[in-house]
Amino acid sequence: MRAAIVTHSSTFEERAEAVALFFQKKGYTVVRVFSDFDHHRKCTVNREEKDHVYIHMKPYTRNLSLGRMRSIHQFARDAGAYLASGDFDLLYIMLPANTFAEEAERIHKEQGARVIFDLIDLWPESLPLKAVSWLPPLQMWKNLRDQHIGCADIVFTECGFYRNQLDLPKNRTYTLYWCKYTRNNVPDVHACVNMQGREFRIAYIGAINHIIDIPRIVCLLEALNRRVHLIVDIIGEGEQRERFVAALMAKGIQTVYHGAIYEEDRKAEILSRCCLGLNVMRTDVHVGLSMKSIEYLSDGIPLINSIKGDLWDFVSRYGIGVNIPDNLLSLSGHEMNLLCDSLCTVAKDPEAHRRAVQLYRDNFTPEAFNRTMERAITEQLKMQTERK
């Protein structure tokens, strides 16, 4: 049997590889269908790897741009043409791009290929376009996904939050959390709980783009910096990088920008000194979990979190960080002091760091990922057998 795992985004490739390994173990011949464009560095890359097909994607320079939308739309069409000629038994399609859903249903009807959709982001819901969300082009974009999703045998969502946002087939939909291969040197108790004096190192890791909430981050860290000496370690890159660094430094917050780091050992060395991890996004972003939050948890770092849904519930239920309110910018001095008290307490609490690691081990390891995949496929095969 032949399976294709399809994504346009280099950001999603780690998840695609985990899916490919799962199906290979089940006896499938798996082809990864990726683009030749590096989303983070905004450049075309030349790659050749066994069982991988790299389809050209027209370069773009800005995440929020018509150029990016056109580029992704064309890539989806080209990928659909390749899939239609490949005689695949199974199509595992990562959404977005929403055009993939239309292409997948076409191939399903023409060739009978089984389809699995993996909803990793909601476009256009996750974009800061609420004032014009009613416009026909955005509705058409949304409908590309919604009108074709019913062709799938299984729908995975990267978080439970998405299942509540969309009208998905309940008996075929499963929450499949991201998985991360942990480093071997992560201790049960994070080293930062043994901090000396009044110095806190706080981590930001990941894309520095339009969805992070720079005003709320700066407001909170400015208040915290008045009671402890903060050092903010930033690992990542993006079009908002200069603005983010400048805003922190303008408030007297010591900031160390490390750039994008892909070497795991070097990243681990930086994160090992941090006692909290920033996961603060704009309130109009539809996200229930983030890859950066899993990175923090795998290193035993409690979270400064703002996103609702799954992660908000994890933070509240397991005590692995502090959820900050939407109205942070209008808090009274007393309310801000209480929030800073909570941050200082969790940063120095060994149990909070242990719980962070345990939450990762229970939910975000490759083993947890494979268990969910296996359960979904087993249940759907059973249901299909019973219908016959």
C-alpha positions, -999 to 999 in steps of 0.1 A, spaced: 0 0 0 12 35 -8 6 66 13 15 102 8 21 127 36 15 162 23 24 197 37 34 230 22 51 243 53 86 235 66 72 242 101 50 212 98 76 188 85 86 174 119 50 163 125 49 149 89 79 128 96 63 113 128 32 104 108 54 88 80 73 67 105 40 55 120 26 43 86 59 28 76 58 6 107 23 -5 96 37 -17 62 30 13 40 54 26 14 54 63 23 62 94 2 66 127 19 54 155 -4 70 187 8 78 221 -7 113 234 -16 107 267 4 120 273 39 93 293 57 115 306 84 144 317 63 122 328 34 143 311 8 143 282 -17 163 252 -6 177 224 -27 170 191 -10 172 154 -20 162 127 4 149 91 0 111 88 -1 107 126 -3 93 147 -32 100 184 -32 76 205 -52 86 240 -61 69 268 -42 71 304 -53 91 324 -27 74 351 -6 89 375 19 61 384 43 38 361 62 8 384 58 7 390 21 -12 382 -11 21 368 -24 21 341 3 -15 332 -4 -10 329 -41 22 308 -35 5 284 -12 -26 281 -35 -4 272 -65 16 247 -45 -16 229 -34 -27 227 -71 7 213 -81 8 189 -52 -27 177 -62 -16 170 -97 13 150 -84 -9 130 -60 -34 123 -88 -7 107 -109 8 86 -81 -18 58 -75 -18 63 -37 -41 43 -14 -39 69 14 -36 106 14 -26 122 48 -31 159 42 -20 186 66 -43 217 66 -37 245 58 -34 250 29 -72 249 26 -69 242 -11 -55 208 -2 -90 198 11 -105 204 -23 -77 186 -41 -80 156 -17 -117 152 -23 -113 153 -60 -87 125 -59 -108 106 -34 -138 107 -58 -118 99 -89 -95 72 -76 -110 60 -43 -80 70 -21 -87 71 16 -81 106 31 -69 117 65 -70 154 73 -47 169 100 -59 204 110 -28 222 123 -40 257 120 -72 276 112 -70 299 82 -84 325 80 -96 324 116 -61 326 131 -52 357 111 -58 392 125 -84 400 99 -115 401 121 -128 434 108 -130 421 72 -137 384 80 -171 388 63 -156 396 29 -163 371 2 -127 362 -5 -121 352 31 -154 333 32 -144 314 1 -110 307 16 -127 292 47 -152 272 26 -123 255 8 -118 236 40 -153 233 54 -170 222 23 -146 193 16 -136 181 50 -164 155 50 -146 133 25 -120 123 52 -121 89 69 -103 105 99 -99 141 109 -71 149 134 -68 183 151 -37 195 167 -57 206 198 -91 200 212 -99 237 209 -102 233 171 -128 206 176 -150 232 194 -145 259 168 -155 239 137 -184 216 127 -163 184 124 -176 148 121 -176 139 158 -173 101 153 -142 105 130 -124 134 148 -95 130 172 -71 153 190 -36 145 180 -11 166 200 23 176 186 51 153 197 87 163 203 117 140 207 131 150 241 168 155 248 185 130 270 199 155 294 166 170 307 165 165 345 135 157 366 139 190 384 149 220 362 182 236 371 167 270 374 149 263 406 183 266 423 186 302 412 209 325 432 198 360 442 171 378 424 179 371 387 153 354 365 160 343 330 129 340 308 128 322 275 111 331 242 115 305 215 100 303 180 87 325 153 86 363 161 57 372 140 24 390 138 5 367 163 27 373 194 14 400 217 43 423 221 25 450 242 13 425 268 46 408 270 65 440 275 39 453 301 42 421 322 80 419 320 84 455 329 64 450 360 83 418 369 116 435 362 109 460 390 111 433 416 137 409 401 164 414 376 152 399 343 172 385 314 151 375 284 167 349 261 152 350 226 157 320 202 140 325 169 135 349 140 107 366 122 95 399 108 87 413 142 121 405 157 135 440 157 103 455 171 102 429 199 138 433 210 136 471 208 104 472 229 120 451 257 152 471 258 133 504 258 118 493 291 152 485 306 148 447 303 181 430 296 176 411 263 198 385 247 189 377 211 204 344 200 189 342 165 175 310 151 191 279 167 186 244 153 213 226 172 196 208 200 226 209 224 231 246 220 194 253 225 193 231 256 222 250 271 203 283 268 170 269 280 186 252 310 191 286 326 155 298 321 128 295 348 98 306 327 88 304 290 68 330 271 37 318 253 17 351 249 -3 356 217 -28 382 205 -63 377 218 -78 374 183 -57 344 174 -75 310 172 -49 287 188 -53 261 216 -17 249 218 17 260 205 48 242 195 69 265 217 49 255 247 57 218 241 94 228 238 93 245 272 75 216 289 100 191 275 127 211 292 108 214 325 101 251 320 67 264 334 47 287 311 36 323 310 5 316 289 -22 336 273 -38 312 248 -72 297 256 -83 261 251 -61 231 258 -31 249 271 -51 272 294 -67 242 309 -34 223 313 -18 253 331 -48 257 354 -53 220 361 -17 209 366 0 241 380 26 243 353 27 280 349 5 311 351 -23 321 327 -24 359 321 -56 377 315 -67 394 282 -71 427 300 -35 427 313 -28 462 300 -56 477 322 -48 458 354 -45 479 386 -12 481 404 -24 457 430 -36 432 404 -3 434 386 16 428 418 -5 397 425 2 384 390 40 390 395 38 372 429 23 341 411 51 342 385 78 344 411 63 315 431 60 292 401 94 301 388 110 289 420 88 259 427 106 226 420 72 208 418 60 231 390 91 221 370 86 184 377 49 187 367 59 204 334 82 175 325 55 150 335 28 167 314 52 165 284 58 128 290 21 120 293 9 139 263 36 151 239 61 123 233 63 102 202 48 73 222 17 94 231 14 105 194 15 69 181 -10 58 207 -35 83 194 -28 74 158 -33 37 166 -65 42 185 -80 64 157 -72 39 130 -83 9 150 -116 25 159 -124 36 124 -116 1 109 -139 -14 135 -167 10 127 -163 3 89 -164 -35 96 -196 -31 117 -213 -10 89 -206 -38 65 
